[in-house]
Amino acid sequence: MRPLTEEETRVMFEKIAKYIGENLQLLVDRPDGTYCFRLHNDRVYYVSENILKLAANISGNKLVSLGTCFGKFTKTHKFRLHVTALDYLAPYAKGFGVAAKSTQDCRKVDPMAIVVFHQADIGEYVLSIQVAQ
């Protein structure tokens, strides 16, 4: 597990800033401690510095993951966010979605039409358990 290079940090922060803007600083300097981003096997992990110090004794080839996976770098060096980052991004996002219609279309659309696809929606599942008698 290693720190990100300047280029990797720039690419990742540009992607995250699209969703949370200036609140990006709040991810690193949190009131409950300092958090950082680390790269391991093309995946970026968001981890507390306290936990990072504890994990320093584990060799890199035996370490599977550490912290929360925020995303991964593709072979073309683009950064893709993972669904596991949503819990950290959603509180800071002003409008976490993608427009489904243009501004002109939104003005004359019916009230039940979809205008934004909510990106933080990971679905809600209802679990029903049947008890055998």
C-alpha positions as CSV (number, residue, x, y, z in Angstrom):
1,M,0.0,0.0,0.0
2,R,1.5,3.3,-1.1
3,P,0.6,7.0,-1.2
4,L,-0.9,8.2,-4.5
5,T,1.3,10.1,-6.9
6,E,0.6,13.7,-7.7
7,E,-1.1,12.7,-11.0
8,E,-3.2,10.0,-9.4
9,T,-4.2,12.4,-6.7
10,R,-5.2,15.0,-9.2
11,V,-7.3,12.6,-11.3
12,M,-9.0,11.2,-8.2
13,F,-9.8,14.6,-6.7
14,E,-11.1,15.9,-9.9
15,K,-13.6,13.0,-10.1
16,I,-14.7,13.4,-6.5
17,A,-14.9,17.2,-6.8
18,K,-17.5,16.7,-9.6
19,Y,-19.9,15.4,-6.9
20,I,-19.0,17.2,-3.7
21,G,-17.1,20.3,-4.9
22,E,-15.3,22.2,-2.1
23,N,-16.3,19.7,0.5
24,L,-13.5,17.5,-0.7
25,Q,-11.3,19.0,2.1
26,L,-13.8,17.7,4.7
27,L,-13.0,14.1,3.7
28,V,-9.3,14.5,4.6
29,D,-9.5,16.8,7.7
30,R,-12.3,15.2,9.8
31,P,-13.1,16.1,13.4
32,D,-12.6,12.4,14.4
33,G,-9.1,12.2,13.0
34,T,-7.0,12.5,9.9
35,Y,-7.9,10.3,7.0
36,C,-5.8,9.6,3.8
37,F,-6.0,7.8,0.5
38,R,-3.7,4.9,-0.3
39,L,-3.3,2.8,-3.5
40,H,-3.1,-1.0,-3.4
41,N,-3.5,-3.1,-6.6
42,D,-5.0,-0.2,-8.6
43,R,-7.6,0.4,-6.0
44,V,-7.8,3.5,-3.8
45,Y,-8.6,3.0,-0.2
46,Y,-9.8,5.7,2.3
47,V,-8.3,4.9,5.7
48,S,-7.7,6.5,9.1
49,E,-4.0,7.4,9.7
50,N,-4.3,5.6,13.1
51,I,-5.3,2.3,11.4
52,L,-2.7,2.9,8.7
53,K,0.0,3.0,11.3
54,L,-1.2,-0.3,12.8
55,A,-1.2,-1.9,9.4
56,A,2.4,-0.9,8.7
57,N,3.6,-4.2,10.2
58,I,1.8,-6.3,7.5
59,S,3.7,-7.0,4.3
60,G,2.1,-5.6,1.1
61,N,1.7,-9.0,-0.6
62,K,-0.3,-10.4,2.4
63,L,-2.5,-7.3,2.7
64,V,-5.9,-7.7,0.9
65,S,-7.5,-4.4,1.7
66,L,-7.5,-1.7,4.3
67,G,-10.2,0.9,5.1
68,T,-12.9,1.6,2.6
69,C,-12.4,1.1,-1.2
70,F,-13.2,4.4,-2.9
71,G,-12.6,3.4,-6.4
72,K,-10.1,2.1,-8.9
73,F,-7.8,3.3,-11.6
74,T,-8.5,1.7,-15.0
75,K,-5.8,0.6,-17.4
76,T,-6.2,4.0,-19.2
77,H,-5.5,5.8,-15.9
78,K,-9.1,7.0,-15.4
79,F,-10.6,6.8,-11.9
80,R,-13.9,5.0,-11.4
81,L,-15.8,5.5,-8.1
82,H,-17.1,2.3,-6.3
83,V,-20.4,2.0,-4.6
84,T,-18.6,1.7,-1.3
85,A,-17.7,5.4,-1.5
86,L,-21.3,6.5,-1.4
87,D,-21.6,6.5,2.4
88,Y,-18.8,9.1,2.5
89,L,-19.8,11.2,-0.5
90,A,-23.6,11.4,-0.1
91,P,-23.6,13.7,3.0
92,Y,-21.5,16.3,1.1
93,A,-23.2,16.1,-2.3
94,K,-25.6,18.9,-3.2
95,G,-27.3,17.0,-6.1
96,F,-25.8,13.5,-6.4
97,G,-27.3,12.5,-9.8
98,V,-27.1,12.7,-13.6
99,A,-29.6,14.7,-15.6
100,A,-31.9,12.6,-17.7
101,K,-33.4,15.6,-19.6
102,S,-32.2,18.9,-20.8
103,T,-33.1,22.2,-19.1
104,Q,-35.5,23.0,-21.8
105,D,-37.3,19.6,-21.5
106,C,-37.5,19.9,-17.7
107,R,-39.6,23.1,-18.0
108,K,-42.4,21.4,-19.9
109,V,-42.3,17.9,-18.6
110,D,-45.1,16.2,-16.7
111,P,-44.8,16.0,-12.9
112,M,-44.2,12.2,-12.9
113,A,-41.4,12.2,-15.4
114,I,-37.8,11.3,-14.4
115,V,-35.5,14.2,-14.8
116,V,-32.5,13.1,-12.6
117,F,-31.1,9.6,-12.1
118,H,-30.1,9.4,-8.4
119,Q,-26.6,7.9,-8.4
120,A,-26.5,7.2,-4.6
121,D,-29.5,4.8,-4.9
122,I,-28.2,1.3,-4.2
123,G,-31.7,-0.1,-3.9
124,E,-33.8,-1.1,-0.9
125,Y,-34.6,-4.7,-0.4
126,V,-37.4,-6.2,1.6
127,L,-36.5,-9.4,3.3
128,S,-39.3,-11.7,4.3
129,I,-38.6,-14.7,6.4
130,Q,-40.9,-17.6,6.5
131,V,-41.0,-19.6,9.6
132,A,-41.4,-23.3,9.2
133,Q,-44.1,-24.7,11.6
